[in-house]
Amino acid sequence: MIRRRHLLAGAAGAALAAPALHTARAQAITLNGASQFSDEHAFNKAMLRFEERVKHYYGKPINFVLHRNSSLGLEKQYFEYMAQGRAVDYAVVSPAHMSTFSRAAPFIDAPFLFNDLAHWNRVLDQDVLKPIADEVASRARVMLIGYAGGGVRNIFANKVVRNMAELRGLKIRVQGAPIWSRTFQAAGMSPTVIAYNEVYNAIQNNVIEAGENEAAGVEQMRFYEVAPNLIMTQHAITIRPLCFSAHTFARLPEDLKEAILKAGREGGAHGREVESSEDEQKLVALESAGRLRRIPFPERGEMKRLVDPVIAAYAREIGADGILARMQGLVG
């Protein structure tokens, strides 16, 4: 075990020390991706489709190395590496991890922005998020080349919660962006920011009682083992940008740049299709296996009523009120 740890540490250290893009002599260009998950996860499937389509459009030798299962850390680190132009060239990253560079970025998938998947798709298809993508590219030097996601997020808890009264005071882990803490506080919960890979132990040790995630995350991280009650709040539909380092992009030949931009859109669309279609399947499988229980939450409307003013105020604060208005105008 000790030897394995040394080997893993050595491999990760070498990856971080080496430049993400290299063209030694006449060798093919190599691009490094990173993921917290295995290839069963929708994010990996999106990135593998991206790789496939780049190769198709580029038509020249090129190598891709996808570092899986958090071998290069977590999404927050991936974004930092891309912004610095080292170690990671592309990754799927939660908008919450972009808040250091763009206050508007976490607004991309804030709670209760979307009525349903049809509304969510209309927002993405009409490029409503372009101003935010432009700001991230300008300030962080990270390009948003496609949009994956599509999972509906619910609350997983170590106790049954059926209504707003039982939700009050719930100690829940939220993402690091301020909008998540503000909205969950408005709904009466007690949110706290904890690293994603520490959530399981935090619930197990009664530091918190709950977290929130889409089905793919609940399954992959085995959250159902410590929090088997899935409270069907349906409070968010994920948008997970497929990101690419602008530092790397600037060094690439023009035909490869074109291939990456086309493939990014297709990879993101594939990720959305996979995750949105697999969401219900994963929940049914987990429930059938006795690993979790879906708890109906009929007071979602009341939860949204409490959260809506916070969302509107936050949009004004970060200059995203125009984006919010466009989103609301696309409600079917």
N, C-alpha and C positions, 0 to 999 in steps of 0.2 A: 504493500500500500504506500509506504514511504517512497519507494522508488518510482511508483506511478505518479505520485504528487510532484516529485522533482521533474519528471519528464513533461507533465502537463505545464508546470510553471515555466520550464525552459522553452517549450513550444510557444506559449503565450507571450513570453518575454521577447522571443525572436520575432514574432509577428508584429509586436508593438515597436520594436527597434528598427525593423526594416521598413523602407518606404512602401506605401500601399501599391504603387504602380512602378513596375520596372520593365525595362526593355534591354536586358543585358545582351550585348552584341546583336545578333539577328533573331533573338528569341521573340516569341509572340508576346504581346502585351498580356499582363496578368492583372486581373481585378479581384479585390478581396471584399467579400460580403461577410456579414455577421448576423447571428440570430440567437435568441435565448432558447430556441426550441429545436425539436427534431423535425424530420421531413413530413411527419404526420400533421404538423400544424399548418394552418392556412397561410401564415406569413412566409414560411419556407416554400410552399407551393407557388406563391406569387413570385418569389425571387428566382426560383428555378425556371418558371415560365419566362421571366425577364431574361435570364441567361440564354435560354433556348432561342428567343426571338432576336436578341442581339447577334448571336452567331448566324442566324438566318439572314438578317438584313446586312450585316457587315461582310459576310462571305470570305473573310480572311482568317488566318489562324489567330486565336485569342483564347486565353485561359481564364477560368473563373475558379476561385476558391471560396466556398461558403463555410465559414467557421461556425459550427452549430453548437447547441446546448450550452450557451453562455461561456464558451471557451475564451472569448475575448471580453467578458464582463456582461453588462446589462445595457439596455437601449440608451440610457442616459450617457454611458461612456461611448457608445457607437456614435452618437450625435456629436459629442465633443471631439472625437477622433476625426470625423469627417470635416468638422469646422476647422480643425488644425491641419488637415491635409496629410494625415498619417494613419497607418494601420488598417483603416476601414474605408473602402470606396463607396459602398452602397449598403443599405439596411432599411428595414421597415421599422419606423420609430413612432411612438406615441407623441402626439402634439404637445402633451404636457411637458415633455423634456426639452422643448424648444423655447420655453418661456424666458430664459436668460437673454435670448437674442430678439425675441418678438413677443410682446405682451399679448398680441392678438392670436398667436398660433394656437394656444390651448383652447381658444374659442371654437376651433374647428369641430370638435366633438363634445362640447359642453353638454351637460344634462338638459333634456327636454327641448332640444333644438328641432328635432324631427318628429313629425306625427307618426310616420311609419316608413317602411322601406321604399315605397313608391316616392314619397316626398324626398327622402335621402338621395335616391338616385337622380331625381330631377335637379337637385342642388349641385351634384357632382357633374352631371352631364352638361349643365349650362355654365360651368367654370366660375361659379359664384365665389370660389375661394381664391381666385387668382391674386387679388391684392395682398392676401396673407402670404401666399407662396412667393410673391415678389419681394416682400419685406424680409422673409427668412433668407432668401437667396442673397439679398443685398447686405444684410447685417451678419449673418452666420456663415456665409459662403457655403451653404448647403442648398441644393436644388431639390424641389419636390417634383419628381418626374412622373408620378402616378399615385393613385389612391386605392389602397386595399382597405380591408375592414368589412363591415356589414354585420358584425355580431351584435345582437341585442343584449345590453348589459342589465343584469339583475343583481340583487344583494344575496350573498351566501352568508349564513349565520349559524352560530352554534345553538340557537334557540328559535322557536317558532315566533314569527311576527306576522300578524294578520291585518293590522290596521295602523292608522297614524298614532293612536294612543300607545300601542305596543312598540312603535318605531321610536318614540321619544326617548332620548338619552342613549340610544344604541351606540356603543363604542365601535366605530367602523374605520377601516383603513381607506384612505382616498389617495388619488394621484397628487403629485406635488404642486400642480398649478393652483393658484388661489381660487379660481372659479369653483373648483370642486369642493373645497372646504366651505366656501360661502354658501353654496347651494344646499349642501347637506346640513349645514347649521340652520339654514332657513326652514328646512323640513323637520327640524327638531332633533336631529341626531348629534352625536358627539364625534366629529371626524378627527382623524390624526393621520399624518403622513408617515408612512413606513416603506422602506424599500420593498420592491415586489418579491424578491427572493426571501424575505423575512416574514411574510404574511402568515404562512403556514405555522411556523413556530410561535408567532405572536398570538395566534388564536389558541393553539395548543396549550400555551402557558398563561392564558386568560389575561394577556395584556390588552387585547381587543376581543370583540365578540363577533366581528363580521368584516367582510370585504365586499367588493363589487367587481364583477367581471362578466365577460361573455362566455358562452359555453365552452369554446376552445380553450380558454385559459383555465376555467374550473377543472376541465378534464386533464389538461397537460400538467398542471401544478398539483393535482390531486387535493384540491381544497375541500372536496366533499368528505374527505376522511375526518376533518376537524370541524367542518361546518356543513352538515348534510341538509340543511333547510335552505332552499332556494326561493327567496321572496320575489315574486314576479312583479317587481316595480316597473320593469321595462323603461328605465329612466334615460337610457342613451342608446344610440346606434353608433358603433365605432367608425371612425375614419382614421386609417393608419397610413400615412404617406410613405411611399417608397422613395427614399432619399438617395441623393448622389452627391459626393463631394465636388464642389465647384473647383477646388484646387486641382483635383485629378482631371476633371472635365476639360479644364483649360489646356492641359498638356496632351490631349488626345488629337488624333487626326480628324479632319472634318467629316469624313464618311463614317467614322465610328461614333462621333457625336450625334449625327443624324440617326444612326441605328439605335443608340441609347435612348434618345428622346421618344422614338416610336415604340421601342420595346418597353419603356417605362410605363407608358399609357396602357399597353396591352397586359403587362404583368400585373399592374394594379387592378385592372378590370377583372382579370382572372381571379385574383385574390378575393375581390368582392363577391364574385359569383360563388366561389368555393365556400367562403365563410358564411354568407347569408343562406346558402342552401343546406349547409351542414349543421347549422345552429340547432334546429329542432331535432334533427337526427341524433345529435350527441346527447341532448337532454333526454330524449326517449330512451336511448340505450342506458344511460346512467340511472334513470328512474327504474327501468325494467330490471336492472341488476341489483336494485335495492341500495344504491350508493347515495342517492339524494332523493329528497321529496320536494316537489314543486308546491309552494304555498301561495294560493291566490291572494292578490292584493287589490281589492275592489276600490280602494281610495286613491288610486293613482291620480285621478283628476284633482283631488284636494292637494296632493303633493305638488303637482304641477302648478296649481294656483299660488302656492306659497313660494315656489321657486321662480316663477316668471318675472316678478319685479326685480329680483336679484340679477337675472340674466340681462334684462333690459338696462339696468344701471351699469352693469359691468361692460356691456357693449358700448355705452356712451363713454365710459371712463377710458377705454382703450381705443376709441375711434373706430369701432366696428359696428356702429349703429346702422350704417348704410348696408353692410353685409347682412345683418340681422333682418332688416326690412326686406331685402331681396329674398332671403330664405322664407320669410313669412308669406311673401307674395307668391311663392311657388306651392303653397299648400293646396292639395287637390280638393 
